[in-house]
Amino acid sequence: MYYDEHPPPHFHAMYEGMSGVFLLNGDLAKGSLPPRAVKLVKEWVLLHQDEISENWELACNDMPLNWIKPLR
């Protein structure tokens, strides 16, 4: 997360050499990932919405981000 990169709030996800930009609600905003990867990111966002929002606030305050568990 880079809060001052460009609006709206987002994060980047990578999958097998491809990347996508996702809004904090899990919608793919830019990039191209296979449908399965997009589905996995959306599932991860649903499980970690509070942590993602907290990390966004931390990023906006130039503080270190907390690690968020990946899907397993």
Stockholm file with secondary structure:
# STOCKHOLM 1.0

chainA/1-72         MYYDEHPPPHFHAMYEGMSGVFLLNGDLAKGSLPPRAVKLVKEWVLLHQDEISENWELACNDMPLNWIKPLR
#=GR chainA/1-72 SS CCTTSSSSCEEEEEETTEEEEEETTSCEEEECCCHHHHHHHHHHHHHTHHHHHHHHHHHHTTCCCCCCCCCC
#=GC SS_cons        CCTTSSSSCEEEEEETTEEEEEETTSCEEEECCCHHHHHHHHHHHHHTHHHHHHHHHHHHTTCCCCCCCCCC
//
